Amino acid sequence: MNPAAMIKLMGAKKNFERNHPKFAAFLKKTLERGIEEGSVVEITVTRPGETPVRANIRVQKSDLELLCGLKELSERTEP
């Protein structure tokens, strides 16, 4: 990945953590324990004045491989 793009991405990550500390802490705690194959991950988006929209996935082995790769990438880019 382009070093400038990586620096920009890491800055966006830090900004996200400042703006949403509880959500960032939730993600960290959840991912530290690990997500097992077969777990269900659900997300809900509620726009002002609209009905909530929900989606979920049942975690597969390939999903875990992707998360592992992203975690390794993140660890290599942190100071």
ZAFI-370180 format. One record per residue: x, y, z of N, C-alpha, C in turn; residue number from 1. Coordinates in steps of 0.02 Angstrom, whole numbers, always signed. Layout:
# ZAFI-370180
    n.px    n.py    n.pz   ca.px   ca.py   ca.pz    c.px    c.py    c.pz   nr
       X       Y       Z       X       Y       Z       X       Y       Z  NUM
...
***
This chain:
# ZAFI-370180
    n.px    n.py    n.pz   ca.px   ca.py   ca.pz    c.px    c.py    c.pz   nr
     +42     -59      +0      +0      +0      +0     +45     +62      +0    1
     +22    +113     -32     +57    +177     -35     +66    +205     +35    2
    +128    +223     +55    +140    +248    +123     +98    +309    +140    3
     +88    +354     +93     +47    +414    +107     -25    +394    +120    4
     -50    +347     +82    -119    +323     +93    -125    +289    +160    5
     -73    +251    +180     -73    +217    +244     -74    +267    +301    6
     -34    +320    +296     -32    +372    +348    -100    +405    +353    7
    -131    +420    +296    -197    +451    +296    -249    +404    +329    8
    -245    +340    +314    -291    +291    +342    -283    +286    +418    9
    -221    +286    +441    -208    +281    +513    -233    +344    +549   10
    -227    +402    +516    -254    +464    +545    -330    +460    +550   11
    -362    +432    +499    -435    +425    +500    -456    +377    +555   12
    -416    +324    +567    -431    +277    +620    -427    +311    +688   13
    -375    +350    +700    -369    +386    +763    -426    +435    +773   14
    -446    +470    +720    -502    +516    +723    -567    +480    +740   15
    -578    +421    +709    -637    +380    +723    -639    +361    +797   16
    -581    +340    +823    -577    +320    +894    -592    +378    +940   17
    -570    +438    +922    -585    +498    +963    -660    +515    +960   18
    -689    +510    +901    -759    +527    +892    -808    +476    +921   19
    -787    +413    +924    -831    +358    +945    -794    +312    +994   20
    -774    +337   +1052    -733    +297   +1098    -768    +234   +1122   21
    -833    +236   +1135    -867    +177   +1160    -870    +123   +1106   22
    -884    +143   +1045    -887     +94    +990    -819     +65    +976   23
    -767    +107    +976    -699     +83    +965    -679     +34   +1020   24
    -697     +50   +1082    -681      +5   +1138    -718     -62   +1131   25
    -782     -58   +1109    -821    -118   +1098    -788    -163   +1045   26
    -768    -132    +989    -735    -171    +937    -670    -202    +962   27
    -631    -163    +998    -567    -188   +1023    -579    -248   +1070   28
    -625    -240   +1117    -639    -294   +1165    -665    -357   +1129   29
    -710    -347   +1083    -739    -403   +1047    -687    -439   +1005   30
    -646    -400    +970    -596    -431    +926    -538    -461    +965   31
    -522    -434   +1024    -469    -463   +1065    -486    -534   +1085   32
    -548    -545   +1104    -571    -612   +1124    -573    -658   +1064   33
    -584    -629   +1006    -588    -669    +946    -660    -684    +928   34
    -672    -692    +865    -738    -710    +840    -732    -779    +810   35
    -772    -825    +834    -768    -894    +810    -811    -904    +748   36
    -791    -952    +708    -831    -972    +651    -900    -992    +677   37
    -952    -970    +643   -1021    -984    +665   -1052    -928    +705   38
   -1011    -880    +729   -1038    -823    +765   -1080    -781    +717   39
   -1129    -745    +744   -1171    -701    +703   -1153    -629    +720   40
   -1138    -590    +668   -1124    -518    +675   -1182    -482    +643   41
   -1211    -435    +681   -1270    -398    +656   -1256    -324    +661   42
   -1282    -287    +612   -1276    -214    +613   -1344    -185    +596   43
   -1360    -129    +629   -1422     -92    +617   -1405     -20    +601   44
   -1435      +6    +549   -1427     +77    +531   -1496    +110    +538   45
   -1499    +162    +579   -1561    +198    +589   -1551    +271    +567   46
   -1580    +288    +510   -1576    +357    +485   -1632    +397    +517   47
   -1621    +462    +527   -1673    +503    +557   -1739    +498    +519   48
   -1792    +482    +555   -1859    +479    +526   -1872    +417    +483   49
   -1827    +369    +482   -1837    +309    +441   -1837    +246    +484   50
   -1863    +194    +456   -1864    +129    +489   -1793    +100    +490   51
   -1773     +71    +546   -1706     +41    +549   -1698     -15    +496   52
   -1637     -20    +470   -1620     -72    +422   -1567    -116    +456   53
   -1579    -181    +455   -1533    -229    +488   -1505    -279    +437   54
   -1445    -300    +451   -1414    -354    +412   -1370    -394    +459   55
   -1359    -457    +443   -1314    -497    +483   -1278    -548    +440   56
   -1223    -573    +467   -1186    -626    +434   -1170    -680    +485   57
   -1167    -741    +463   -1140    -796    +504   -1067    -802    +481   58
   -1021    -793    +528    -950    -791    +512    -926    -858    +485   59
    -891    -854    +429    -862    -913    +396    -786    -911    +404   60
    -754    -966    +390    -681    -970    +395    -647    -917    +352   61
    -671    -905    +292    -641    -854    +248    -648    -784    +277   62
    -701    -771    +315    -709    -706    +348    -655    -697    +401   63
    -642    -751    +438    -590    -748    +490    -521    -737    +460   64
    -508    -767    +403    -444    -757    +369    -436    -683    +348   65
    -490    -652    +324    -488    -582    +306    -475    -539    +367   66
    -510    -551    +422    -500    -512    +483    -429    -519    +509   67
    -402    -579    +505    -334    -591    +528    -284    -551    +485   68
    -294    -550    +421    -251    -512    +376    -255    -437    +390   69
    -315    -412    +402    -323    -341    +418    -290    -323    +484   70
    -296    -368    +533    -265    -356    +598    -189    -354    +591   71
    -161    -400    +553     -88    -401    +542     -66    -337    +507   72
    -103    -314    +458     -87    -253    +422     -88    -193    +471   73
    -139    -191    +513    -144    -136    +561     -86    -136    +610   74
     -66    -195    +633     -11    -200    +682     +55    -179    +651   75
     +64    -191    +586    +126    -172    +553    +131     -98    +541   76
     +74     -63    +541     +74      +9    +526     +70     +53    +588   77
     +58     +23    +646     +54     +63    +707    +124     +81    +731   78
    +133    +142    +755    +200    +163    +779    +220    +128    +842   79
***
